[in-house]
Amino acid sequence: LANWHARDPIARLVSAMEAAGCWSPKEHKAVVDAVAGEIERAWTQAMSDPWPGANTLLDYVYAARVKR
């Protein structure tokens, strides 16, 4: 796991952008907070929505048949 953390592409990109002066820890925190908020809103919505009906069980499982 430590090996993966050392090669984490997102952390490496953030470090490179900060070193280049085109990204700041303040901007990074703002993006992380915005994404966390979006995830929380989506989770809350998903947990409050009703379960889908049994008639939707196979929706989006099979592609529509293409006419030739």
Backbone bond lengths (Angstrom), bond angles and torsions (degrees), N, CA, C in turn:
res aa  C-N    CA-C-N  psi(-1)  N-CA   C-N-CA  omega(-1)  CA-C   N-CA-C  phi
1 L - - - 1.459 - - 1.529 110.31 -
2 A 1.311 116.88 -40.40 1.463 120.14 178.92 1.524 110.67 -62.04
3 N 1.340 116.47 -36.86 1.452 120.62 178.01 1.534 110.71 -62.32
4 W 1.328 116.49 -41.36 1.463 120.08 179.03 1.524 110.66 -65.66
5 H 1.323 117.41 -44.12 1.466 120.11 179.75 1.527 110.96 -58.85
6 A 1.308 117.64 -35.71 1.463 121.20 179.19 1.534 111.31 -68.67
7 R 1.333 117.18 -26.43 1.461 121.37 -179.02 1.522 113.13 -104.95
8 D 1.316 118.54 7.96 1.464 122.53 -177.32 1.534 109.95 -54.64
9 P 1.335 118.21 116.82 1.465 120.09 -175.18 1.532 113.42 -65.20
10 I 1.311 117.92 -31.62 1.462 119.53 -179.91 1.525 109.84 -70.32
11 A 1.328 116.79 -46.32 1.466 119.99 178.70 1.526 110.83 -62.34
12 R 1.326 116.52 -38.31 1.465 120.05 178.91 1.525 110.85 -66.36
13 L 1.328 117.56 -40.21 1.455 120.87 178.37 1.526 110.53 -65.05
14 V 1.328 116.78 -45.00 1.465 120.21 178.55 1.522 110.23 -58.82
15 S 1.322 117.31 -45.97 1.462 120.74 179.53 1.520 111.78 -61.33
16 A 1.316 116.70 -43.65 1.467 120.48 -179.93 1.522 111.36 -64.99
17 M 1.324 116.71 -40.87 1.467 119.86 -179.96 1.523 111.18 -68.74
18 E 1.328 117.05 -38.65 1.466 120.07 176.49 1.533 110.30 -64.65
19 A 1.330 117.05 -41.11 1.464 120.91 179.00 1.525 111.13 -64.74
20 A 1.331 117.02 -32.85 1.460 121.39 179.62 1.527 111.97 -80.79
21 G 1.313 116.59 -10.49 1.458 120.44 178.82 1.511 115.08 82.18
22 C 1.327 117.54 13.59 1.462 119.71 -179.74 1.526 112.86 -106.23
23 W 1.314 117.07 11.38 1.473 122.19 -179.65 1.514 106.86 -154.02
24 S 1.315 116.64 144.31 1.457 119.32 -179.51 1.521 110.18 -127.44
25 P 1.330 116.86 158.09 1.466 118.97 175.85 1.533 112.36 -57.66
26 K 1.323 116.80 -32.53 1.468 120.66 178.69 1.532 110.29 -65.61
27 E 1.348 116.83 -43.53 1.463 120.24 177.34 1.527 111.17 -64.93
28 H 1.323 116.10 -39.96 1.458 120.63 179.34 1.530 110.86 -61.54
29 K 1.325 116.27 -45.55 1.465 120.40 179.04 1.524 110.96 -62.23
30 A 1.332 117.18 -39.57 1.465 120.47 179.07 1.530 111.21 -62.62
31 V 1.327 116.85 -42.38 1.473 120.58 179.40 1.531 110.49 -67.54
32 V 1.334 116.67 -45.16 1.465 120.46 179.93 1.532 110.47 -61.18
33 D 1.334 116.96 -42.55 1.469 120.74 178.84 1.526 111.60 -65.19
34 A 1.339 116.77 -40.46 1.464 120.17 179.63 1.534 110.74 -64.71
35 V 1.316 116.80 -43.44 1.470 120.54 179.70 1.527 110.25 -66.00
36 A 1.322 117.01 -42.33 1.472 120.24 178.56 1.523 110.58 -61.28
37 G 1.330 117.14 -39.94 1.459 120.76 177.85 1.515 112.05 -64.96
38 E 1.331 116.07 -41.01 1.464 120.32 178.21 1.521 111.25 -64.40
39 I 1.320 116.65 -41.72 1.464 120.77 177.95 1.524 110.16 -63.52
40 E 1.310 117.50 -42.78 1.473 121.13 180.00 1.526 110.74 -63.03
41 R 1.346 116.95 -43.07 1.473 119.95 178.40 1.531 110.96 -63.45
42 A 1.330 116.69 -42.07 1.464 120.13 179.89 1.527 110.74 -65.52
43 W 1.330 116.69 -40.36 1.462 120.95 179.30 1.532 110.40 -63.85
44 T 1.323 115.84 -45.43 1.466 120.34 179.51 1.522 110.53 -60.89
45 Q 1.340 116.99 -43.41 1.460 121.43 178.56 1.527 110.48 -62.82
46 A 1.329 116.34 -46.31 1.464 120.18 -178.42 1.526 111.19 -62.30
47 M 1.299 117.78 -39.36 1.455 120.64 -178.20 1.527 112.55 -74.40
48 S 1.340 117.38 -22.38 1.460 119.41 -179.62 1.525 112.64 -94.33
49 D 1.336 117.82 -16.24 1.461 120.62 178.44 1.532 110.17 -70.58
50 P 1.330 116.93 149.77 1.470 119.09 177.38 1.530 110.72 -71.10
51 W 1.322 115.30 155.68 1.463 120.24 176.61 1.518 108.33 -66.06
52 P 1.328 118.24 145.81 1.466 120.64 177.80 1.523 110.38 -69.92
53 G 1.323 115.55 155.18 1.456 120.87 179.91 1.522 111.68 -74.34
54 A 1.309 115.56 160.91 1.468 120.98 -179.34 1.520 111.59 -63.08
55 N 1.331 117.75 -26.16 1.460 120.55 -179.28 1.535 111.97 -69.48
56 T 1.318 118.86 -9.93 1.464 122.08 178.37 1.526 112.19 -100.72
57 L 1.315 116.85 6.52 1.459 121.87 -174.36 1.530 113.42 -53.87
58 L 1.307 117.14 -40.31 1.465 120.32 -176.19 1.525 113.73 -101.47
59 D 1.334 117.49 8.18 1.466 119.83 176.16 1.523 109.58 -62.22
60 Y 1.295 116.13 136.48 1.469 124.39 176.88 1.524 113.26 64.73
61 V 1.334 117.59 19.24 1.461 120.70 176.51 1.521 109.77 -92.96
62 Y 1.310 116.25 -44.69 1.455 121.28 -179.16 1.520 109.45 -111.29
63 A 1.309 115.84 142.85 1.460 120.67 177.10 1.511 109.20 -73.28
64 A 1.319 116.38 153.41 1.458 120.69 176.75 1.522 108.36 -67.30
65 R 1.313 115.57 143.71 1.463 120.46 179.25 1.523 109.38 -68.54
66 V 1.310 116.42 131.17 1.456 121.81 179.94 1.522 109.24 -90.30
67 K 1.320 117.09 127.62 1.464 120.65 177.32 1.511 108.99 -81.10
68 R 1.324 115.24 135.54 1.478 119.63 179.80 1.485 111.09 -112.51
